[in-house]
């Protein structure tokens, strides 16, 4: 079971494993050559990006400038979130302008600097969509440092630090994955493959997401998906 860090660069390594007769289950992230996988378990990341676009568009009244704070190009999950967000803006919200897409390489400080620079270049930015934990926390820090409480931030994941930032208002909304479910299913399907029940293992499982705000974050039906403290 593996969460590939690059959807193209990891193909050769996974191919070497498969060539030795070892089944591979990809969870959370994936690779471009899905024929190598016994099973792929992930969130519906394109739909998550679509949801983020719809939510942010509603929050800013369907018009204005926004940016995307992404992490590493080539990661299937965050690429799909960006794709869903961009396509939704293009097809549904003509009065919202995406002014830039930034990649922070999982560096919160870099994300904060990128957001601050974007605000200097476009003071009328109204919203930020961040595609993962470090991009979200970095974007929140950048907005705090710029003292731009008027700019709305929709982030992804539910790391303890993100949950705390949501509670204090530094983040306005989180699209929350269900990593415990993905891990549970990965083990269940691995067991089936190893015990001769591979026919009962689906090739693709798309897990739904939850939406967390300051108002609903203490609802057990939402908070149960928050990622545990390490």
Secondary structure, 3 states (H helix, E strand, C coil): CECCCCCCCCHHHHHHHHHCCCCCEEECCCCCCHHHCCEEEEECHHHHHHHHHHHHHHHCCCCEEEEEEECCCCCHHHHHHHHHHHHHHHHHCCCEEEEEEEECCCCHHHHHHHHHHHHHHCCCEEEEEECCHHHHHHHHHHHHHHCCCCCEEEEECCCHHHHHHHHHCCCCEEEECCHHHHHHHHHHHHHHHHCCCHHHCCCEEEECCEEECCCCCCCHHHHCCCCCCC
